[in-house]
Amino acid sequence: MKSALGIAFLVLSSACTTTGGFNRSAAEQGVAQVLVSDDQEFQLGLQVHEQLKKENTKFSENAQVGIYVEQLAKKLIAQANKDRPGVTWQYYVIDDPATVNAFATPGGRIYVYTGLLLAAENEAEVVGVLGHELGHVVARHSARQLVAAKGLDVVAGMALGKDAGQIASLAAALTGKGAMLAYGRGMELEADEYGARYSSGIGYDPHGIASFFQKLAAKQGDPGIMVWLSTHPASSERVEKINAYITAAGLGGTNLGAAELKTIQKALGAK
């Protein structure tokens, strides 16, 4: 433990630039990598997935929808791998049309609810949300939050499957039934930027994630919408920051994919 903490201190020190600047995000990612290894993240994600199955999470058996999400995810993963290579990405569709949600678990498992696919207006919005979730994994947000909230020993035990109660709590939080892993404002904004950048990188309109937030903010009375908004507050400031980042970074992309998503929505029973 002492050696790991010592290495973590060196990582923090290396984040200081020669001009005296400090890259907090890079430092936190480096520390998280030291304290929670890639294999531990993978094992933790596996434990959470097993817990989701025990809780009878209904995974979609619609092959057309599964292939659709897989194809979108693979395009985005090609972008994410440039920032964090070596992740064992996996993607799942949860059959719950009443819930608008998506989440990522440590180690690269991405989950998308059918309710989110039905709520989106076009494919660019779906891509933006998926890119956002990939961003959480790339930036090691789960590991950073878990270590801060639970401590290194607890997180290590969870990765080994030793604490079923903690794993159940994490699974509940990730599926929108709790708040243990609610990311801070800075992490959410960082994930937004990843989502916009990855969308642009594969030719989609990077404003998709912003338009999705605006759409949900206008429907705050809907219980299904509130699941997403409880962990992804869609404030006007947040939308402004996403759009400002897109402009400052010079991100482009025009593909909306409205017709493609409409086909999938019909496969899910939409009229």
N, C-alpha and C positions, 0 to 999 in steps of 0.2 A: 504493500500500500504506500509506504513512504517513498519508494522509488517511483511509483506512478505519479504521485503528487509532485515529486521533484521534477520529473519530465514535464508535467503540466505547467509548472512554474517557468521552465525554460521556453515552452511553447508560447506562453503569455509574453515573455520577454522578447521573443523573436518577432512578435506582432508589432513591436514599436519600430517605426521606421527611422532611418538615419536623420530625418529632419524633425524627429520628435513626435510624429503623428502616431495614432493608434488605431488599428483596424479591429474594432470590437468583435464584429461578426467572424472574421477569420480566426481571431484568438479563441473565441468560444467554440468554434468548430474544431480547432486543433485540440483543445482541452478535452472536448467530448470524445474525440477519436482516441485519445490516450486512455481516458477513464473507461470508455465503453467501446470495445473492439467491434469491428465489422461482424465478426462471427457472433459476438454476444447480441448485437442488434438483430441479426438474422434469427437467432434462437428465440429472442424475446418476441419478435414478430410471429414466429411459428407458434409459440405458446398462446399468444393472443388469438391467432387463427383457430387453434384447437378449442379455445374457450368459446369463440363465436359459434362454432359447430355444436358445442355442448348446449349452448343457449338456443339451439334450433333456429339459427339465422337462416332465412330462406334464400339460398343462392339461385339465381336465374338459370333455368335449363333451356332458355331460348337461344338456340345456336346462332341465329342471325344477329341477335343483339350482342352476344358474347364475342363473335368475330368482329363486329363493328367496333366495340370498345378496345379489343385487342389491337386492331389496326391503327386506331388513333394513338393508343398508348405507345406502340412500338415506334411511331414517328417521333413522339416526344422524348422517348427514352434515348433515342440517338442523340438528342440535344443534351439531356441530363448526364449522359455518360461522359461528356466532355468535361463536366464540372466535378463529377464524382464517379470515376470508373470502378468497376468491380462489384457493383450492387447486383444482387440477384432479384431482378424485378419480377413481380407477379401481379396479376390484375384479376379482379372479381367483380361481378355484377350482383347486387343484392336486390331481390325481387320484392320491392316495397314501393308501389306507385304513390303512396300517400306521403312519403318522406322525401324531402329535397335535401340530399346530403351526399357527401363524399369524404373519405378520410384516408390517411396513409398510416401505416404502422412502421415501427423501426425495422430496418432491413429491406424495405422496398416493396411491401405489399400495398397495393392501391385498391380501394373499394369504392364502387360507384353505385348509388341507388337508382333504380328505374325512375323514381320520382324526379330525380334531377334531370334525367334525359327527357322526361315529359315536360318539365318546366322551362327548359331552355328554348330560345327562339331559333337558334341556329347552331351549327357545328362549332363555330368560332367561340361561342360561349362555353360549350362543353370542353373544348380544347384548353381554353384559358383556365378553367377550374382544374382539369387534370394536371396541367402544367404547374399550377399552384401547389397541388398535393405533392407532385414530384419535388418541388422546391423544398417542402418541409423535410423530405428525406435527404436531399442533396446537402442541405444546410445542417443536418443532424439535429433538428429542432426537438424531436422526441427524446433523444438521449440527453440533450441539454436540459430540457424541462424535467425529465424524470430524475436525473441526478440532483437537481436543485430542490425538487419537491420531496423525494424519498430517500436520498442518500445513496452512495455508491454500493454499499453492501446489499441493500434491498434490491436495487436494480440488477446486480449480479445474480442474486438468488432468483429473481424473476426469470432471468434469461435461462437459468438451469431448471426452471419449472418447479422450484422448491416452495413457492408461496402462492397457492391457488387463489387465496383471497385477494392478493394484490393484483394478480393477473385478471381476475374477474372484474375488479374495479377499473382496471385500465381498459378492458374490453367495453365495459359499460360507458366509460367516458368517451371513448373513440366513436361509439355508435350514437352518441348524442344524448345519452341518458344521465350524464354526469358532467362535471366540470374540472376533473382532476388534471386533464391535459390541455386545458384551454390555453392556447398560445398567447403570449403577450403581444401588444400592439406592434412592437418592432419586428417580431418574427412574422406576424401576419403580413405586414407591409413588404418584408423581404421576400416572402413566398409569392406575393402579388407580382413583384418584379420578375421573379423566375418565370411565373406563368405567362406574363406578357412577352418576355424574351424568347421563351421556348415556342410560343405560338407564332411569333414573327419568324423564327428560325425555320419553320416548316411552311411558311407562306400564308398563315391565317392572319386575319385582322387582330392585332394585339389588344384592341379595345374591347374584345369579347368579354373578358373578365369584368371590366368596368360596367358594361351594359348589363351583365348578369346581376351584378350587385344592385344596380339601379332598379332593375325589374323586381328583385326580391324585396327591396326596401319599400316599394309601393304596395306590397302585399303582406305587410307585417302582421295582420290579424289572422293569417292562415297558420294553423298549428304545424303543418308540414314544413312550411317556410321557416318557422321559428326555430326548428332544429338546426338549420344551417346558420341562421342569424345569431343564435346563441353563442356560437364560437367564431363566427365570421361577421362581426358587426359591419353593416354596409352603410357607414356614415358618408355624408357628402364630402367630408375632408378626405376620406380614404379614396373615394372615386377620383377626386381632384389630384391626389398624389399619384395614383396609377397613371392617369392621363398625362400628368406632368413628366413622369419618368419616361413614358413612351416617346414624348416629344424630345426630351433631353438626350435620350439614348439613340434617337434617330431610327426607331423601329418602324418597319414597314410591313406590308402584308395586306392582301385584299380578299382572300378567300373567306367566304362566310359559310358555305356548305349548308344552306338552308334546306335545299331539296333533299340532300342526303339524310339529314336528321329527320326530316318529315317522314321519310320511308321507314326509319326505325321507330318513330313514334306510332305509326300505323301498325307496325308489328307488335307494339306493346298495347294495342287496343285503342289508341287515340282515334277520334273521328276526324 
